[in-house]
Amino acid sequence: IVTKQILSANYNFDADVWKDRSREGKEFVSSLLELDQQKRLSAELALRHPWFSSKANMSKRKPDPLAMRCAQARLVQYAESGEFRRVVMNVVAKKATTEDILELREIFNEYDSNHDGMISFKEWKRALARSNLSDEVVQSIFRKLDVNRNNILNYTEFIASILEIRERIDEVKLDEAFELLDTDNSGYIDAKDLRCILGKTGTNSYVKSLLDEADIDKDGRVSMAEFKAYMTKRNEENIESSIEA
């Protein structure tokens, strides 16, 4: 059914995800999905579309210098947090709204110098060239942020690392993250859930190490109570390290 709808350009913008999207943005998407090839926007014309141009201009905005310094400090803290926490924060970042991460996107653009939506190690090293971090630390942070283990930092991986610059992750977002990680709705996060989330990178040893971090009673799974206790403890540790810095 879905394939037939795609081939016939049978679609609409009724889903909740489109409710807050602009008319111009919807028109842009429609122009790319035009069934008639003669009417469909070419790549060149798409780049000239008013909606695309407005987004391109946003990428030229510079973040506040203080925000950049806070981001760098947060990157170091985040890299030292547990691997399970980093997986959780990637889930939270995927659910973040445009309003939540507008300023963070500007910081991302400072690292993503060629604006291709990804940060290579070369870009990463260049962005941190003026920091006091050694080459070894710069490389170590990059490796730890790379949850997908593909030697590239995508948008979500980077945003996840600096999401807590302004405020702690609240209960609502933690509840949402737990529900997404609990893929079979069992009320627990177990090895099967994590393998489902991680895909090819979810090796047995990696999944076990993730569970060991948050599985307080060592029954091979993480309950909601354990999940919140782990995330709250990590939040408190981050605040303490920020004060000491």
Sequence and secondary structure as in RCSB ss.txt:
>XXXX:A:sequence
IVTKQILSANYNFDADVWKDRSREGKEFVSSLLELDQQKRLSAELALRHPWFSSKANMSKRKPDPLAMRCAQARL
VQYAESGEFRRVVMNVVAKKATTEDILELREIFNEYDSNHDGMISFKEWKRALARSNLSDEVVQSIFRKLDVNRN
NILNYTEFIASILEIRERIDEVKLDEAFELLDTDNSGYIDAKDLRCILGKTGTNSYVKSLLDEADIDKDGRVSMA
EFKAYMTKRNEENIESSIEA
>XXXX:A:secstr
 HHHHHHTT   S SGGGTTS HHHHHHHHHHS SSTTTS  HHHHHHSHHHHHHHHHTT    HHHHHHHHHHH
HHHHHS HHHHHHHHHHHHH  HHHHHHHHHHHHHH TT SSEE HHHHHHHTTTSS  HHHHHHHHHHH TT S
S EEHHHHHHHHTTSSS   HHHHHHHHHHH TT SSEEEHHHHHHHHGGG  HHHHHHHHHHH TT SSEEEHH
HHHHHHHHHHHHHHHHHHH 
